[in-house]
C-alpha cells in the first residue's frame, strides 16, 4: 500500500490534543502485520472533522492526503476517510494508490492516551486494496524515543537519498492567474496528472512558446516532462482544451528544482489559461 513499508514506524507514535485540534503519529498495521508509518492532523468543529494524513513518512514515497469525517463526542470516536491526494513523492500512477476509511477511538485513562481502530482501503474504482489496524499514541510519553529514532532515520536517508527535496505550499491557479518561481538549476522537471477521478480533461502545455503537449488527456498516471531552461524568464502555459464530464478542467502539476518541489493545482474553464513563470 503506497509502495514502501517503513519498519521503524512500529515505535513511532504520538498524540497531542488541544481544544479542537488533533495531531497523531503512529502506524497502520496491515492484515499481514506489515507496518506503514502514518500521521493525522485534524481540526474538529461541531463534530465536523477536516485535515490531512501522511503515509510513508520521511521516505521517497511519502504521501499527503486530504481527510474529512466526523467526531462523536459521546463515545470519543472518529469516522474518517481520505478523499484525495494532496501531494506525493512517489512516481507511481495515482490509480494505484489506496484511499483509506478509518474508525478510531480515543483510549486511556483520560481519553487521550492512545488512539486505536481499524481501517479499510479502496482504489479509485472502489476495489478494496487493504485492511488492518491503526495504532496511535500521545507525543509526550514517546518524545525522547521519537527524537532519537528520527536522528538515526534522517542520517540513513540523507546518506541514501542525497536529493531529498523541500516541498512548498500548494498553489491553486484559476483562469488568467499567474505564478512566479525563482529557479536554481538549468533544467525543469515537470509532472502533470489528474489526481481525482479520470473524467476526460484535456490540456495544452506550452513552454517558452513551444507546444509540449497538445490536447493531452490527463489521467491518474503522472506524465513526466524534462526541459532545458533559458537564462532569464521561462513561461509555462496550461490551457484547458476540454472540460471532461466534471467541469472545471482540473490538473495537478509538480515542478521540481534541484532541491525544491512546487505543487500546483489548476482549475480552468474551457479555453482559459494559467501561467507559471520561472526566473533563472
Secondary structure, DSSP 8 states (H G I E B T S, - for coil): --S---GGGGG--EEEEETTEEEEEEEEEETTS-EEEEEEEEEEETTEEEEEEEESTTSTT-EEEEEEEEEETTTTEEEEEEEEEEEES--S-GGG--EEEEEEEEESTTS-SEEEEEEEEE-TTS-EEEEEEEEEE-HHHHHHHHHHHHHHHHHHHHHH-TT--EE---EEEETT-EEEEE--SSEEEEEEE--S-----EEEEEETTEEEEEEEE--SS-EEEEEE--SSEEEEEEEEEE-TTSSSEEEEEEEE-SSEEEEEEEEE-TT-EEEEEEE-
